[in-house]
Amino acid sequence: MSERAVAKLFRNGRSQAVRLPKEFRFRGDKVHVRRVTSGVLLEPVLDVKEWFARMDKVGGGALMVSGRDQPTTPSRKVFD
């Protein structure tokens, strides 16, 4: 994904905002913002259901489908 475009900066009160070109719009009304070496990175904020749906697509299958394989707990005398 090497798309590039120029976005317009403007002031909104005491904040600075970025007007994104149409092809770079995000769904929703929030984004994560973080500094990276060369500038600032904007990433969509995923709701929990969407996040889990994406994690399911990563693969690996469900965790511990057949239960946990653990040794039996040794019996101990309590309050001798």
C-alpha positions as CSV (number, residue, x, y, z in Angstrom):
1,M,0.0,0.0,0.0
2,S,2.1,2.9,-1.3
3,E,-0.7,5.4,-1.9
4,R,0.3,9.0,-1.1
5,A,-1.6,12.2,-1.1
6,V,-1.3,15.7,0.4
7,A,-3.7,16.5,3.3
8,K,-4.7,20.0,4.4
9,L,-3.9,21.2,7.9
10,F,-6.2,23.7,9.7
11,R,-6.8,25.1,13.1
12,N,-10.0,24.4,15.0
13,G,-10.0,26.5,18.2
14,R,-6.7,25.6,20.0
15,S,-6.3,22.3,18.2
16,Q,-4.7,21.4,14.8
17,A,-6.7,19.1,12.5
18,V,-6.0,17.3,9.3
19,R,-8.5,17.2,6.5
20,L,-8.0,13.8,4.9
21,P,-8.6,13.2,1.2
22,K,-11.7,11.0,0.5
23,E,-9.7,7.8,-0.3
24,F,-8.0,8.0,3.2
25,R,-11.2,8.4,5.3
26,F,-11.7,6.3,8.4
27,R,-14.9,4.7,9.6
28,G,-16.1,5.9,12.9
29,D,-15.3,9.1,14.7
30,K,-12.0,8.3,16.5
31,V,-8.5,7.3,15.6
32,H,-5.4,6.3,17.6
33,V,-2.5,8.8,17.2
34,R,1.1,8.0,17.9
35,R,4.4,9.4,17.1
36,V,6.8,7.5,14.9
37,T,10.3,8.3,13.8
38,S,9.3,10.2,10.7
39,G,6.1,11.8,12.0
40,V,2.7,10.9,13.2
41,L,0.7,7.7,12.5
42,L,-3.1,7.5,12.5
43,E,-4.8,4.1,13.0
44,P,-8.5,3.2,13.3
45,V,-9.9,2.5,16.7
46,L,-11.5,-1.0,16.4
47,D,-14.5,-1.9,18.4
48,V,-14.1,-5.1,20.4
49,K,-16.2,-7.3,18.0
50,E,-14.2,-6.1,15.0
51,W,-10.9,-6.7,16.8
52,F,-11.9,-10.3,17.7
53,A,-13.1,-10.9,14.1
54,R,-9.7,-9.8,12.8
55,M,-7.9,-12.0,15.4
56,D,-9.9,-15.0,14.2
57,K,-8.7,-14.4,10.7
58,V,-5.0,-14.5,11.8
59,G,-5.3,-18.2,12.3
60,G,-3.9,-20.7,14.7
61,G,-7.3,-22.0,15.7
62,A,-9.0,-21.8,19.1
63,L,-6.9,-22.0,22.2
64,M,-7.1,-25.1,24.4
65,V,-10.0,-26.7,22.6
66,S,-9.4,-30.0,24.4
67,G,-8.7,-28.5,27.7
68,R,-5.4,-28.0,29.6
69,D,-2.9,-30.8,30.0
70,Q,-1.7,-30.4,33.6
71,P,-0.4,-32.7,36.2
72,T,-2.6,-33.7,39.0
73,T,-2.4,-31.6,42.2
74,P,-0.6,-33.4,45.0
75,S,-2.7,-33.9,48.2
76,R,-1.5,-32.0,51.2
77,K,-2.3,-32.1,54.8
78,V,-3.8,-28.9,56.0
79,F,-3.2,-27.5,59.5
80,D,-1.3,-30.4,61.1
